[in-house]
Amino acid sequence: MPKFRRSAAVSAVAVGALLSGCSASVSVGESTPKLSADKLASTLSAKLAAATGRPKPHVTCPEDLKGKVGTTTRCTLTADDGSTLGVTVKVTSVDDGKINFDFKADDKASPAAG
């Protein structure tokens, strides 16, 4: 395995270890708060970069996050080598339109397809 591929795979696993129990919050201006999938993905990417000291990873989220305590969604981090790491997001509270959530990356990355 080339050195760059191994380091990217290790990075995805390292990110998972660093993200256990992290949290974030985002303020939204709707009567029924909702965080768009794109905004959630960019917030997670920024938090991951800050936690690891590495460039922002590519993160995608399949749906908007509804501002209701207990709501969960799954996002996906894709490493440079194509391996993926799931990230679970859970709403912990909603205060005046501000959605507070915790997120935790899976313990193990999935190898690149193909």
Z-matrix of the N, CA and C atoms (Angstrom, degrees):
N
C 1 1.457
C 2 1.526 1 108.22
N 3 1.335 2 118.74 1 127.24
C 4 1.453 3 120.39 2 178.93
C 5 1.524 4 111.03 3 -59.14
N 6 1.304 5 114.47 4 151.39
C 7 1.459 6 120.67 5 -175.81
C 8 1.524 7 112.47 6 -58.26
N 9 1.343 8 119.64 7 -42.08
C 10 1.461 9 121.35 8 -178.05
C 11 1.522 10 111.45 9 -65.20
N 12 1.313 11 117.93 10 -33.82
C 13 1.463 12 119.96 11 178.67
C 14 1.522 13 111.30 12 -68.94
N 15 1.305 14 116.36 13 -42.38
C 16 1.456 15 120.30 14 -179.89
C 17 1.519 16 110.05 15 -63.81
N 18 1.325 17 118.34 16 -43.06
C 19 1.451 18 120.48 17 -178.76
C 20 1.522 19 110.85 18 -66.92
N 21 1.329 20 118.38 19 -34.23
C 22 1.462 21 119.99 20 177.59
C 23 1.520 22 110.32 21 -67.71
N 24 1.333 23 116.95 22 -41.32
C 25 1.457 24 119.78 23 178.36
C 26 1.517 25 110.62 24 -65.19
N 27 1.305 26 116.85 25 -41.99
C 28 1.457 27 120.74 26 177.38
C 29 1.515 28 109.62 27 -62.18
N 30 1.317 29 117.44 28 -37.31
C 31 1.452 30 121.21 29 179.66
C 32 1.522 31 111.16 30 -61.81
N 33 1.323 32 117.88 31 -42.12
C 34 1.456 33 120.68 32 179.30
C 35 1.524 34 110.68 33 -62.86
N 36 1.320 35 117.15 34 -41.14
C 37 1.456 36 121.01 35 177.77
C 38 1.525 37 110.38 36 -67.57
N 39 1.322 38 117.30 37 -41.46
C 40 1.464 39 121.25 38 178.90
C 41 1.515 40 110.78 39 -62.74
N 42 1.314 41 117.10 40 -39.39
C 43 1.459 42 120.67 41 177.52
C 44 1.521 43 109.52 42 -60.24
N 45 1.328 44 116.69 43 -43.33
C 46 1.458 45 120.45 44 179.14
C 47 1.516 46 111.58 45 -58.98
N 48 1.300 47 117.13 46 -41.83
C 49 1.457 48 121.04 47 179.85
C 50 1.525 49 111.06 48 -66.93
N 51 1.310 50 117.41 49 -36.59
C 52 1.455 51 120.79 50 -178.68
C 53 1.521 52 113.25 51 -75.43
N 54 1.327 53 117.89 52 -21.22
C 55 1.452 54 120.58 53 -172.85
C 56 1.512 55 115.50 54 -94.49
N 57 1.260 56 118.04 55 6.24
C 58 1.453 57 119.71 56 -179.94
C 59 1.523 58 109.72 57 -66.35
N 60 1.328 59 116.52 58 115.18
C 61 1.455 60 120.96 59 175.37
C 62 1.511 61 115.38 60 80.52
N 63 1.315 62 120.34 61 17.51
C 64 1.459 63 121.66 62 176.74
C 65 1.522 64 109.82 63 -76.08
N 66 1.322 65 115.92 64 158.07
C 67 1.458 66 119.21 65 178.09
C 68 1.513 67 110.03 66 -141.59
N 69 1.314 68 115.26 67 163.94
C 70 1.450 69 121.89 68 178.43
C 71 1.510 70 108.55 69 -154.89
N 72 1.312 71 116.52 70 167.10
C 73 1.457 72 120.36 71 174.51
C 74 1.514 73 109.00 72 -143.90
N 75 1.324 74 115.18 73 150.24
C 76 1.449 75 121.63 74 -179.80
C 77 1.513 76 107.84 75 -138.25
N 78 1.311 77 116.52 76 135.81
C 79 1.453 78 121.56 77 179.26
C 80 1.523 79 109.40 78 -94.02
N 81 1.316 80 115.91 79 131.97
C 82 1.459 81 121.50 80 178.10
C 83 1.518 82 108.41 81 -128.20
N 84 1.322 83 117.26 82 152.57
C 85 1.458 84 120.03 83 -173.03
C 86 1.514 85 115.54 84 -106.11
N 87 1.299 86 119.74 85 35.47
C 88 1.458 87 122.11 86 179.81
C 89 1.518 88 110.29 87 -108.33
N 90 1.343 89 117.28 88 158.64
C 91 1.460 90 120.08 89 177.21
C 92 1.532 91 110.43 90 -67.86
N 93 1.321 92 117.09 91 -37.83
C 94 1.458 93 121.62 92 171.77
C 95 1.520 94 105.80 93 -108.61
N 96 1.326 95 117.14 94 100.32
C 97 1.471 96 118.92 95 -173.46
C 98 1.519 97 112.97 96 -60.26
N 99 1.301 98 114.03 97 140.89
C 100 1.457 99 121.47 98 176.93
C 101 1.515 100 106.18 99 -152.25
N 102 1.319 101 115.93 100 136.21
C 103 1.454 102 121.85 101 178.18
C 104 1.522 103 107.59 102 -108.16
N 105 1.322 104 116.76 103 123.77
C 106 1.466 105 119.24 104 -177.27
C 107 1.526 106 110.21 105 -62.91
N 108 1.313 107 115.40 106 153.16
C 109 1.469 108 121.61 107 179.30
C 110 1.528 109 110.37 108 -57.70
N 111 1.333 110 117.60 109 -40.59
C 112 1.467 111 121.25 110 -180.00
C 113 1.521 112 111.75 111 -65.63
N 114 1.342 113 117.18 112 -42.90
C 115 1.459 114 120.74 113 179.95
C 116 1.529 115 110.26 114 -67.03
N 117 1.323 116 116.89 115 -39.96
C 118 1.465 117 121.00 116 177.32
C 119 1.527 118 109.60 117 -61.27
N 120 1.324 119 117.35 118 -45.97
C 121 1.471 120 121.63 119 -179.58
C 122 1.529 121 110.71 120 -61.71
N 123 1.333 122 117.78 121 -43.63
C 124 1.467 123 119.74 122 -179.14
C 125 1.522 124 111.26 123 -69.33
N 126 1.340 125 117.75 124 -34.87
C 127 1.468 126 120.88 125 176.70
C 128 1.525 127 110.31 126 -65.54
N 129 1.324 128 117.11 127 -45.52
C 130 1.466 129 120.72 128 177.88
C 131 1.530 130 110.99 129 -62.09
N 132 1.322 131 117.09 130 -43.11
C 133 1.465 132 121.18 131 179.71
C 134 1.528 133 110.56 132 -59.42
N 135 1.328 134 116.53 133 -43.78
C 136 1.469 135 120.77 134 179.06
C 137 1.526 136 111.25 135 -64.87
N 138 1.323 137 117.02 136 -42.04
C 139 1.473 138 121.23 137 179.51
C 140 1.533 139 110.41 138 -65.43
N 141 1.329 140 117.46 139 -39.69
C 142 1.460 141 121.42 140 178.19
C 143 1.522 142 110.93 141 -64.07
N 144 1.325 143 116.31 142 -43.89
C 145 1.466 144 120.47 143 179.33
C 146 1.526 145 110.38 144 -62.47
N 147 1.321 146 116.85 145 -42.40
C 148 1.466 147 121.01 146 179.44
C 149 1.531 148 110.92 147 -64.71
N 150 1.326 149 116.64 148 -39.17
C 151 1.474 150 120.84 149 -177.40
C 152 1.522 151 112.34 150 -71.99
N 153 1.342 152 116.57 151 -31.42
C 154 1.464 153 119.87 152 -174.65
C 155 1.522 154 113.78 153 -103.12
N 156 1.333 155 117.44 154 -16.00
C 157 1.453 156 120.32 155 -176.57
C 158 1.521 157 112.64 156 72.90
N 159 1.310 158 117.03 157 17.32
C 160 1.463 159 122.88 158 -179.38
C 161 1.527 160 109.23 159 -111.46
N 162 1.329 161 117.84 160 169.79
C 163 1.469 162 119.98 161 176.70
C 164 1.531 163 110.73 162 -60.31
N 165 1.325 164 115.60 163 158.01
C 166 1.469 165 120.51 164 -179.96
C 167 1.530 166 109.72 165 -60.20
N 168 1.333 167 117.31 166 128.11
C 169 1.468 168 119.94 167 177.09
C 170 1.528 169 110.58 168 -80.76
N 171 1.321 170 115.38 169 164.69
C 172 1.465 171 120.75 170 176.01
C 173 1.530 172 108.05 171 -81.22
N 174 1.327 173 116.41 172 119.21
C 175 1.460 174 122.35 173 179.55
C 176 1.517 175 108.27 174 -125.17
N 177 1.338 176 116.58 175 136.96
C 178 1.451 177 121.42 176 174.24
C 179 1.520 178 108.86 177 -126.71
N 180 1.324 179 115.38 178 145.43
C 181 1.462 180 121.84 179 176.66
C 182 1.530 181 106.87 180 -127.11
N 183 1.331 182 117.85 181 134.73
C 184 1.451 183 120.89 182 -172.51
C 185 1.528 184 115.28 183 -78.83
N 186 1.341 185 116.91 184 -16.35
C 187 1.466 186 119.05 185 -174.27
C 188 1.520 187 110.68 186 -152.29
N 189 1.326 188 115.46 187 162.31
C 190 1.456 189 121.11 188 174.69
C 191 1.523 190 108.94 189 -67.08
N 192 1.317 191 116.21 190 152.87
C 193 1.464 192 121.72 191 177.61
C 194 1.518 193 108.09 192 -98.78
N 195 1.328 194 116.40 193 116.56
C 196 1.460 195 121.39 194 179.56
C 197 1.523 196 109.54 195 -79.56
N 198 1.319 197 116.07 196 137.65
C 199 1.455 198 122.19 197 -177.37
C 200 1.514 199 112.98 198 -80.51
N 201 1.307 200 115.92 199 64.75
C 202 1.457 201 122.28 200 177.25
C 203 1.528 202 107.07 201 -130.11
N 204 1.329 203 116.34 202 126.85
C 205 1.466 204 120.79 203 -177.67
C 206 1.529 205 110.48 204 -53.79
N 207 1.315 206 115.45 205 131.31
C 208 1.461 207 121.84 206 179.43
C 209 1.523 208 114.02 207 95.55
N 210 1.326 209 117.50 208 -14.15
C 211 1.464 210 120.64 209 178.42
C 212 1.528 211 109.34 210 -63.71
N 213 1.322 212 116.51 211 136.64
C 214 1.469 213 120.79 212 178.31
C 215 1.525 214 110.27 213 -126.72
N 216 1.308 215 114.66 214 157.71
C 217 1.461 216 121.80 215 171.23
C 218 1.523 217 107.09 216 -149.50
N 219 1.312 218 115.40 217 163.67
C 220 1.465 219 121.13 218 178.51
C 221 1.515 220 109.15 219 -117.67
N 222 1.302 221 115.90 220 131.27
C 223 1.460 222 122.47 221 175.98
C 224 1.527 223 107.73 222 -115.31
N 225 1.319 224 116.16 223 166.78
C 226 1.457 225 121.02 224 -177.85
C 227 1.520 226 110.36 225 -129.00
N 228 1.329 227 115.81 226 128.66
C 229 1.458 228 123.30 227 173.00
C 230 1.521 229 106.57 228 -97.83
N 231 1.322 230 117.38 229 129.66
C 232 1.464 231 121.68 230 177.96
C 233 1.528 232 108.80 231 -113.23
N 234 1.334 233 116.18 232 121.01
C 235 1.464 234 122.07 233 179.51
C 236 1.525 235 109.84 234 -78.51
N 237 1.325 236 116.06 235 167.35
C 238 1.459 237 121.56 236 -179.34
C 239 1.523 238 113.06 237 -58.60
N 240 1.331 239 117.61 238 -29.64
C 241 1.461 240 120.31 239 -179.02
C 242 1.529 241 112.75 240 -86.50
N 243 1.340 242 117.40 241 2.10
C 244 1.459 243 121.28 242 178.96
C 245 1.505 244 114.33 243 93.63
N 246 1.335 245 118.39 244 -8.24
C 247 1.457 246 119.54 245 176.46
C 248 1.530 247 108.73 246 -69.87
N 249 1.322 248 115.98 247 154.35
C 250 1.459 249 120.14 248 -176.40
C 251 1.524 250 111.15 249 -125.18
N 252 1.312 251 114.25 250 156.10
C 253 1.451 252 122.06 251 178.95
C 254 1.516 253 107.27 252 -137.95
N 255 1.322 254 117.43 253 124.56
C 256 1.453 255 121.23 254 178.41
C 257 1.523 256 110.70 255 -77.85
N 258 1.322 257 115.84 256 146.14
C 259 1.460 258 122.37 257 177.24
C 260 1.525 259 107.60 258 -129.90
N 261 1.331 260 116.69 259 122.01
C 262 1.455 261 122.03 260 177.95
C 263 1.521 262 108.96 261 -93.56
N 264 1.322 263 115.77 262 131.28
C 265 1.463 264 122.69 263 178.95
C 266 1.521 265 107.78 264 -116.02
N 267 1.345 266 116.86 265 133.35
C 268 1.462 267 121.11 266 -179.58
C 269 1.525 268 109.70 267 -135.20
N 270 1.336 269 116.10 268 127.40
C 271 1.463 270 121.57 269 178.40
C 272 1.530 271 108.90 270 -70.76
N 273 1.341 272 115.43 271 125.62
C 274 1.468 273 120.80 272 -179.00
C 275 1.523 274 112.46 273 -100.59
N 276 1.340 275 116.73 274 -29.89
C 277 1.464 276 120.60 275 177.07
C 278 1.522 277 109.39 276 -166.18
N 279 1.331 278 115.13 277 162.25
C 280 1.461 279 121.75 278 175.29
C 281 1.519 280 106.33 279 -134.08
N 282 1.332 281 116.39 280 119.04
C 283 1.458 282 122.09 281 -177.70
C 284 1.524 283 109.84 282 -126.09
N 285 1.346 284 116.20 283 111.65
C 286 1.467 285 120.79 284 178.37
C 287 1.527 286 112.61 285 50.32
N 288 1.323 287 117.37 286 47.03
C 289 1.456 288 122.01 287 178.10
C 290 1.513 289 114.53 288 82.36
N 291 1.312 290 117.96 289 -0.81
C 292 1.465 291 122.00 290 178.86
C 293 1.522 292 108.72 291 -95.77
N 294 1.325 293 115.70 292 118.03
C 295 1.468 294 121.18 293 179.95
C 296 1.517 295 108.43 294 -90.32
N 297 1.316 296 115.94 295 120.01
C 298 1.464 297 121.96 296 176.00
C 299 1.518 298 107.81 297 -102.95
N 300 1.326 299 116.21 298 133.66
C 301 1.454 300 118.76 299 -178.51
C 302 1.514 301 111.18 300 -144.39
N 303 1.322 302 114.86 301 154.35
C 304 1.458 303 123.33 302 171.74
C 305 1.517 304 106.87 303 -103.40
N 306 1.317 305 115.87 304 154.67
C 307 1.458 306 119.29 305 173.94
C 308 1.513 307 109.25 306 -142.37
N 309 1.329 308 114.29 307 146.95
C 310 1.457 309 120.86 308 -178.80
C 311 1.520 310 108.63 309 -141.75
N 312 1.318 311 115.12 310 128.47
C 313 1.461 312 120.46 311 176.83
C 314 1.525 313 109.73 312 -82.33
N 315 1.328 314 115.68 313 150.55
C 316 1.453 315 121.05 314 176.00
C 317 1.525 316 109.53 315 -59.83
N 318 1.315 317 116.38 316 157.25
C 319 1.455 318 121.77 317 179.39
C 320 1.521 319 112.76 318 -73.52
N 321 1.324 320 116.62 319 -24.28
C 322 1.462 321 120.67 320 -172.84
C 323 1.524 322 110.48 321 -132.54
N 324 1.329 323 116.42 322 136.09
C 325 1.470 324 122.13 323 176.82
C 326 1.523 325 109.64 324 -83.41
N 327 1.334 326 115.63 325 151.02
C 328 1.456 327 121.23 326 173.67
C 329 1.520 328 108.26 327 -94.40
N 330 1.337 329 117.39 328 136.78
C 331 1.467 330 119.32 329 -178.63
C 332 1.525 331 111.66 330 -65.46
N 333 1.304 332 115.18 331 160.71
C 334 1.465 333 121.15 332 177.75
C 335 1.524 334 110.19 333 -61.54
N 336 1.308 335 116.63 334 143.49
C 337 1.463 336 120.99 335 177.94
C 338 1.528 337 109.83 336 -72.20
N 339 1.312 338 114.26 337 146.70
C 340 1.431 339 118.82 338 170.73
C 341 1.442 340 115.45 339 98.25
